[in-house]
Amino acid sequence: MKRRDFLKSGAALAGGLMLELSASGVRAAGAAAAGTSASGATADGTVFAPNAWVRITPQGEVLLVVHKFDSGTGVKNALGLMLAEELDADWSRVRVVQPDDPLAQVYIHPLWGMHATGGSTSVPLEWNTLRRAGATARAMLVAEAAQRWRVDPASCRTSNGMVIDASGSRRFGYGDLAEGAARQPVPKEVALKRPADFVLIGKERSSYRVADKLTGRAQYAVDIKLPGMLTAIVVHPPVINAPVVSFNAAEVKALPGVHDVFATEIPAAIAHFRPGMGPAVPDNGACQPGVAIVADHFWAAQRARQALKVRWGDSDMADFSAEGALRELARHVDDPGAKSKVKGDAAAAFARADKVVEGVYTMPYKAHAQMEPLSVVAWVHDGIVEYWGGIQVPSRCAQAAETIAGVPADKVKIHLTEAGGSFGAREGMHQILEATFISRRVGKPVKLIYSREDDMRGLFYQTASVHKARAALDRDGGIAAFSLRAVTPSIKEPDDPGFLAKVPVDPSCTEAMRNDFYYDIGTLDLAWVRVEPKLPIWWWRAVSYVPNVFAIESLIDGAAHAAGQDPLAYRRRLLRERPEHLAVLERAAALAGWPRPSTPGRGLGIATYQGYNSYIAVVAEVEVKERAIAVHRLSCVVDCGLAVDPSSVRQQLAGGLYWGVSTAMMNEVPIDHGTVRISNYHDYPVVRITDAPRLDIELMPPSGRAPGGVGELSNPPVVPAIGNAIFAATGKRLRATPFRFA
């Protein structure tokens, strides 16, 4: 029985309170369920597609079915707390489960038009919806208790999963009331708690299901076992885009445990996730060519890989190099570009400037390097396609099923598992397309596993970028005008073909360069310059905030130095009309002990920005000794409005800070002659314990704002903070990552 149907029938058979959250509001699900078929269609033919189900069992257990993917971010913790807070539930009795139908219409991300989790949007988007659901359930439980006691509901109170009368002598557990509460009318309006009355939200607690992860009970895609399931790997070309010409199929198929060997044949045109949009060819392709090896288990496939001899054809990327791509991008730093924000007459301001400060900032291609390599299970059978895995974007499954098997979205079933990190990697579709193709070919469920080396070399990286920033200084050293050119390929167009025909400036390339530019400068000329080196690229943690904030904060620091002013004081003036942001900056500086007495070879650097409806400032303490750079400490202060789950927030911030150190000091994907030259963590290093600086993280007291995003917030300012600290320590400005002295 499907989980959605279990919830419906469970309320009727076992008794309980179940609420449907839909686009039109909250209603009791029991009445709807009576006329609802297993397919989700009601008696009058309309489609019953809930956003989420809230169910309280007669045993007092609270189930919350949510459609948000959690790769270790703690979003399940936060969403459960939001519901449980307004419900006044016993947190130990709350269980968060995945939806039976992640492709239900009302699960579409309102900002992106697809079924997806990302962009640090989950908590902000669900903040009011889930709290209203909890408050509605609580009101119905109180109404049922009051009716049994024959008292005014207003005289009753709730606490820790119980309704209590005015005297405190009588009480009902929620489970005792659930069946009757389901028959109570659903209130049209409910009062939400004041933040001062929160019992669960904003309090410290352990992460949701952390014990399952620590003990191995949590299930990931690699743990899935199905009857008759086979395991597959895909061998991709050593040179990007090289086609398969021939291979020794008979020899490899004869090896122990090998079932089949064949070339993957993924169509160039991929079904679009937007209704009404026909299939389209993504920029730079949806998949690389490859040869699939299908075997009894992973190690049989890996052994067969050693015997596989593929003749690869000529590639249009045989002369591609990462350094060449950066040179191509750099040639366009003075192009006018597509304007993302313009204010005043920049040309005139620069012409009359007392001094002009400028810099060109480069970042290389970067891999996701998540702890769990990509893996997914697909099964094409009986007119449907089923998927198992840590699937961040369910729309990818619908696209793959339609493209490969001709199966519509309403015949796609997704079984979500845990995921060991993403950082954008699990937003991709190439692995889902390949798994679908292989399963359709062999007629059995197939677990596709990327080895670490497959994952690292698998392309779809964070794009390389080149930025040119300029500041026109007046006679007092203030910034009269600021100009920025972000030279990158489009990030949105490969994911959403046709997007740029409607929106000429890619918002995914211009974060912090639109109305979210955070400094008060009178004249602005901010633009995106699109240059396409043709390498397949994809989403990456914090996307364009990373290179954009690197350029902005480095140039602001350079302007302060040119003006002979303290970088902190310089930023203070630029934020004087933004008190919340300024308070974060001031607190971060105080936390770091700014300014410390200068020590030879040591320096402090500061950087800040506003993103995801949150504010952050980071101060880095760096030592440079014999040209070796060591990051000793990062001081980080954040105002994310109300931190629903402070422990998870700090964990996310810490992870992002370490990620930023990796970005600043280590991350680079070298490519030459069309060949990726990394394979594992030994040649694509990330921060380890021996490299990890001390972290001091503080959250500003709740300001009354709704929660902002934090999952991607903390890594962008780390790079410029470290770069600015290196300058403070040495007097030398490094403008290319990974930072190193020539």
N, C-alpha and C positions, 0 to 999 in steps of 0.2 A: 504494500500500500504506500502511495506517495505521502510525503510528510504533510503536504497541504491538505490532502484528504483525511489523513490521520487526525489533524487538528480539528477539522470540521466534524468528523464522526465521533471523535473523542469527546467533544463537548456534549453531543447528544446522548452517547452511551454511558459515559462516566459521570456526566454532570459537570458543569464548570462555567466560568465566565470567559468569553472569548470576544475580542473586539477586532474589528476590521479598520485599518487605517487606509483611507483612500484619498484621492485627490479632492474629493468633496467633503472630507471630514472624517469623523469617527462614528461608527455605528456598531450595534451588537451583531455579531456574525452568525449567531444561532439561527435567526429568522431567515437570513439569506441562504444559509447552508441547507436548509430543508428543501429548497427548490433548486439546488445546484447539483449538476451532474459531475461525474469524475473528471470530465474534461474542463470543468470550470465554467461551462455555459449554463445560465439560468433558464428557467422555464420559458421566459419570454424571448429567449435567443440572445440576450446580451451577454457579454463576456465578463465574468467575475474575476477581476485581477487585482488582488489586494497589494498594497505597498508592504504591509507587514501584518502579522497576527500577534495579538496579545492574548494569552490564555492563562487563566489561573485554575489549577486543578483542585479537586476536592481535598487533596493532600496539602494544599497551600503552596505548591510549586508555581513559580511564575516563569513562563516561557516567552521569550522575545525572539521572533524570527526577523532577522535583518539581512539586507542584501549587500552589505558592505564587506569587501574583501579585507582581511587583516593579515598582513605579512610579517607581523611582529610589532606593529605600531601601537597596539593597545586600543584600537578603535572599538573593539567589542566591549572592553571594559567601560569606556566612556559612554557608549550608546546604552548599555545596560544600566549604568548609573543614572542617566537622565530619566529613563523610564521608572526605575525603582524609587528615585527621589520623590517624584510627584505621586507615586502610588503608595508611598510610605511602606515599602516592602521590606521584608527581611532579606538583606543582600545575600545571605548564605543560601536562600531559596530561589534566587534568580538564575536562570540558565539561558544563555544566548545560543540560538541555533541558526543554521543557514536556511535560506528559503528553498522550497521545492522547485520553484520556477523563477530563477534569477532573470529570465527574459520577460517577465510580466511587464505590461505597458507602463504601469505607474512607477516602475523602478528606473525608468530612463533618467539619466543625469540631466537636471534642468538646464545646466549651462552648456552641455556638450552635445545633447541630442543622441546619446548612446548609453548603453548599459555599461557603467564603468565606476571604478573607485579611483580617486587620485586627486592631485592638486591641493591637498590639505583641506578638502572641503567637507568631509563626512560629518564631523561634529557640528560645524556651523550650519550646514543644510538641515540636519535632523534635530537641531536644538529645540525648536518650538513644536515640531510634529510629535516627537516621542514624549515630551513633557505633557502635552495636551492629552495624549493617549493614557499616560499614567494617571493624570488628574481625573480623567473621565471614568476610568475603572474604579478609582478610589471613591468618587461620588456615588457610583452605583452600588458599591459595597456598603457604604454608609447608609444609603437609602434602604437597602434590604435589612440591615441591622436595626435601623430606626423603626421600620415597619413591624418587625418582630417584637420590639420592645414597646411599640406604640408611643414613641417619643418624637420630638422634633429633630430632624437630621442635624440641624445646626447645634444641637446640644451634644452631639457625639464628636469624638476625635479619633484619630488613627495614629498608630505607632508600631513600627517593626512588624508589619504583617497582621495587625489586629485592629478591630474597631472597638472602642471603649466608650462606655456611657459616661454621663456627666459626673456621676458619683465615683467612678473608677472601680465599682464593685462588679460590674458585668462587662464581659468582653467576648467577642467572637473572633476566631482566627479567620483569615480570608478564605481558606479552604472550606470552612463551615458555611460560608455565605455565598460561595461562587455560583452554585446552581441557581439559587433564588435571584442573585444579582443579575444573572443573564436575562431575567424576565423584567427587570426594571427598565423604565424608559431611559433612553440615552439623553443626557442633558445637552442642550445646544451650546451652552456656554459654561465654562468652568474657570474657576480662579486658580492661577498658578502661584506657587510659593514665592515669597520674597527671598532674595539671596541670603538675607540674614537668618532665614529659617531653615536653610539647607542642613540636612543631617549627613547625607552621603556625598553630594557634589562638593568638590573642593577639599575633600578630606583625604588623608593618606591611607592607602590600602595596597595590598598585593595585586599583581596583574592577573587578569582573567586567564585561567587554565595554565598558569605558569608551571604548576606541578606536573601536569600532563606532558608538557614539553621537556621538563627536566628528567622525567622518568621514562620517556620514550613511548608513552601511551598516545600522544598526539599523532594523527595520521597525515602523511604527506603523499603526494602522487606516487613516489617511488615505493610506498608501502602497499599500494592497491594490489589486490589479488582477485582475479575473476576466473571463472571456469573457462578453460581453453585459451587463456590469454597468452600472447607472445610478446617478446621484447624486441624493440628495434633501435638501431642507431642509424644515423645518416652521415655518410662521408661526403664532405663538401670539398670543392676544388681548392687547391693550394693558391691559385691565382683567382682573384675576385672575378665572378661572372664567367669563368671558363666552362664551356658546355661539356657534357659527357659525350665522348665519341664511341668508346667501347670499353669493356671490362671482362674479366675472366669469370663469368657467372657460373659456368658448369663446375669449375674447380672449387669455387667458394661454397657452392650449394652442397657439394659432397662432404664438406667438413662436419664433424659431429655437432649435433644440436642446431644446425642451420636449416631453416625452412625455405627461405627464398632470398634472392638478391635481384634487385631491379633498380632502374633509374627512376627517380622521382620526377613526375611530369606535372608540375603545378601550372595552371593556366596563368597567362600574363595578366589578364583582366580578372579582378577580384570583385565579388559582390559587395555593394556599398552598404554601410550600416544605416544610412539615411533612407527612410521610405520614399519611394518615387525616384530615387537615383539609380541609374543602371550600373552594371559592372564597369569598373574603371581600372586602368593600369597605374598603380602607385609610382610616384617618382622613385627611380632607382631600383624598382622591383620589390615584390613582396617576399620572395624567397631566393636563395641561391640554388643553383643546380646541385644535384647530389645523387648518390647511390645508396639505397636503403639496404641494410642487412637485417633480416628478420630471423630471430632465433628463439630457442627455449628460454634463454636468460641472457642477462647483460654480458656476462663474461664469455659466453659462447660467441656472441656478436663481436666482442672486442678481439677475441682470438682470430675470428674470421677477417676482421679489418686488416690484420697483419698480412694475410695472404692475398688480400684484394689488390689487383693491379688495374688501375684505371688509366686509360688514355684520355687526357683532357684536350679540348680544342683550343683554338686561339681566343683570346679575350680582349675586349675593348678597353680593359683596365690594366693591361700588362705593363704599361708605362706609368701607372699611378703611384704616387708616393705621398705620404702625409706631409712631408716638407714642401713638396710641390704644391699641394693644396693650400698650405698656409701662404706661400708666395703668391698664389693666384688671388686669395682673399685680400692680401695686403695691397695688391695693385688697385684696389677699389676703395680705399679708405677715404679718398677725397671726393667720391661720387656724391651727388645730391641725395640719392636714395628716396625712399617713400617715407614721408613725414609721419612720425608717431605723435609728436607734440611740438607745436610752434607757438611761441609767445614773443611778441615784439619783433624788432628788426635786428636780427643777429649780425648781418653783414655790416650794418652801420655801427653797431656796438663794438665789433672787433676792429673796425677801421679806426675808431677813436680811442681804443684801449691804451692805457698807460703801459701795460705789459700783457703779453699773451703767453700762457703756459699750456703746453700740449704734451701728449704722450700716446704711443701706440702700444696696445696690450694684446698679447696673443695667448691662446690656450689650445692645446692639442686635442686630438680625438681621445676619448676616455671610455673605458668599458664599465659595465655595471658591477661586475665582480661580486654579485650577491652570493651569500654562503651556500645556498642550495642551487645547483645548476638547473637549467630548465628541464622540465619533464612534464608529460601529460599523457593521459590514457584516453584513447578514442575507440569507439565501437560503432561501425556503420552496420545496421541490421534492420530488417523488417520495416523498411520505410522510415526509420528514425536514425538519429545520430546521438550517441551519449558520450559525455566527456566527464573525466574525473581529474581533479588537480587544483592547484592554487591559481585559479583563473581570475585575474584582476579585471578583465574586460569581457564579460559574457557576450557582448556583441561580436567579438572575434569568432566565437564558436558558431554563431548564426551565419557569419560571413563565410567561414570555412565549409560548413555543412551545405550551404547553397552552392558555393563555387565548385566544390569537389564532388558532392553526392547529389546535387539537385534537390536537397531536402529543405523545406521551408522552416522558418524560425519556430513555428508552433509545433514542430516535430523534433525539436532539439531539447535534450535533457542534460542538465549540468549538475554534477555532484561535486560540491566545493570541499576541498581539503585545506589543511594548513599550508602555509608557504614560508620558506626560509629566506625571506627578504625579496625585494623586487627592485626598487630604485628606478623603475621604468621598464625593466626587462620583461616582466610578466604582463605588460600592456601590449606586447608584440603579438603578431599573428603567424609568423613563419613556422614556429614549432607546431601550432595548431593545424595549419594547412598541411604540413608534412604528416602529422599523426593521422589526420583524416584520410589522406590519400593512401597511406600504407594500410590502414584498416579496411578501407574499401577494396583494395587490391587483394588482400589475403582473406577477407571475409571473416575475420575474427577480431576480438578486442586486442588492441595493441598498446603497449606501454612504450612510448618514445622517450629515450633518455639521452640527454646531452652529457657527455663527460665534461669535466672541468675544462679540458683543452678545447672541446667542441664549443663550449659556452664562451670561453675567452676569445676564440677566433671567429665567433659567429656573426661578426659585423653588427649592424644596427646600434652603433655607438652614439655617445654624445658627440655632437659635431665639433670640429675645430672652429675657431672663431678668431677674428681680428677686429679690434675696436680702436677708433681714434677719438680721443676726448680733448677738448680745448676749452680754456677759460680765459675770458677777457677781464683783466683786473683794472679797477679804477685807481686813482691816485692814492687812495687810502688802503689799497690792497684788497678791497672787497671784490666779489665776483659780479661784474655787470652783465655778463652773458656767458652761457654755457652751451657747448655744442658736442654732440656725440654721434658717431657713425658706427653702427653695429653691422659688421659684414659677416653674414652667415648664409647658409642655405635655409630654405623653409623647413621648419619642423612640423608644422601642421599639415601641409599639403600631402606628404606621403601617407599620412594617417587618414586624411579626409580629402580625397581627390576632388578638385573643383572648388575647394574652399576659397582660394585666392582670387577666383573669378568674381566672388561676391565681396570679399574683404581683402583689399589689396595690401594691407599692412598686417603681417602675421603677428597676432598677439602673443604667440608662444616664443617669438624672437625679440619682443620689445617689452618684457616685464621690467618694471621700474623706469620705463621710458615713455609712459603714456600719462594719464592723469594721476598715476601712482608715483610719479617722480616726486621725491619727498623733501627737497630743499627749496627754500623760498628765494628764487633767483628771478629777476625781472624779465630777462630775455633768454629764451630757450630755442634751440634748433636741434631736435632729436629725430633721428631717422634710421630706418633699417635699409641696408643695401643687400639685395638678394644676389648671391653668387652660388652656383651649383657645381661643386667639384665632382658630383656623380657617385660618391660613396654612399651606400645605404646607411642612414642615420635614424635615430629614434629618440623617444623621450628619455630623460635622465633626471635624477633627483634635483629639484628646483629649477630645472630647464634653463631658461635664459637669464634668470636672476643671477646665476653664477658668473658668467662673463660680464654681464652688464654692471653688476655691483662692483666687480673687480675694477672695471674701468672708471666708474664714477668715483668710488671711494679712494682709489689711488690718485686720481687727478685732483680731487679736493685736497688731499694731503700735500700734493705737490704745489698747489696754489697757496696753501698756508705757508709752506716753506719759502716760496718765492716772495710772499708778502712779509716774511719775517715774523710770523705769528704762530702761536701755539696751536697745533691741530685740533685740540679739544675746544679751545676758545673760539677758533674759526668756525667750527661746526655749530657751536652754541648760537652764534649770530644767525646762521642759516636756518636754524630751527626755532627761532624765537617766537614764531606764530603757531608752533605745534607743541603745546605744553606736555602732552602725554609722551611724545617721542623724545622731547628734550629731557624729561625726567628719567627715561631709560638710559640715555646717553650719560647723564650726570652720575647715575648710580653705578653704571659699569666702570666709569673712570674712578670713582671712589673705591669700588671693590678691588680694583687693580692697584690702588695706591698711586694714581696719577697725580702729579708727575714725580717719579722717583729720582733721587740723585743719580746723575749719569755715572755709569760704570763702563770702562773701556770694553768694547765688544758686546755690550748688552743694550737693548732698547725696547721701548714699548711702542706699539702701534695700535691705532684705534680705527674701527669701521662700524658703520651702522646703516640700517635701511628699514623701510616699511614694506611688508608683504603679507599676503594671506590675512589681512585685517589684524595684523599683529605688528609690534615694534620690537626691534632687537638691536643691541650694541655689543660688540666683542672687543676686548683688549687682549692683544697677544704680547707675551714677553719672550724675546728671542735672544739667543747668544750666537755670535759668529766668531769662530775660533779657527784659525788656519784655514779659512775659506769654507769650513764646515758649518752648516746652519742647524741649530738645535732649538726647537720650540719647547720652552720650559713650562709655560702656563697660559691658559686661556681663561679670561674672566668674562662671563656672559650674563647679561641681564635681559629679561624678556617681559613685555606686557602683552599677553595674549587675551586680554579681557578677563573672563572668568575661566580659570583652569579647572575643567570638569574633574579630571583625574591627575592631580599634581605629580604623582609618582611616574605615570606614563609620560607626562609632558617632559619632565626632567630627563627621562631615559631617551626620549626622542631627540631632545636638544643635545644631549651628550653624544649620541650616535652621529648626529649631524655635524657637531664640532670636530669629531675625529675624522669624519668623512671629508670635512674641509681641509684638515691637515694633510690627508692623503692627496687631495686635489692640488694643494699648494706645493707639496714637496715630492710627490712620487708619481702620480697618475699620468701616463702617456702611452698611447698605442702607436708604436712605430710601424709604418707600412712602407715597403719599397718594392718596386717592380710588381705591384698588385698583390703582394703577399704580406699578410699580417705576421709580425715578428714577436708575438707573445703567445704563451701557452698556459701559464699557471701563475700562482702568486710569487714564484721566485723571480719572474721577469715582468710581472705587473704587480709590484708590491703595494700593500695597503698598510695602514698604521697597525703595528703590533704593540704588545705590552711594553716592549723596550723603547718604542718610539713615542708612546702616549704621553702627552703633557698633562700636568695637573689641571683639573677643571674646577672652576668655581662658578656655580650656576645659581642665579637667583630669579625668582618670579616676583614681579611687582604685585602688590596687594590688589585684589579685584577692584576694578574701577567702575563697575556698573555696566560695562559693555558686554554684549553677548560674546561667547567664545570665538576666538580667531583660530586660524590654522597654525600648527606647529610641526607637522611631519617633515616639511622641507625647509623650514624657516632658518635653521641655524648654520647650514654650510656656506651660503653665499658670502657672508661678511668675513669668514675666517681667512680666505685667501688675501684680500687687501689688508686685513689687520696684520697678518704675518709679513706681507711685503712692506707695509709702512714701518713695522718694527725693525726689519732688516735695514731700511734706510736710516732709522734713528740710531742703529748700532754702528753703521759703517759709512753713512753718507752716500751710499750707492743705491740707486733705484733700479730694482729688477722688475721688468715689465712682461716677462714671459714665464709661464708655468710649464713644467715643474721648476721651482726656483733653484737655481744653482749658479755659482760663479764660474765664468768661462775659464 
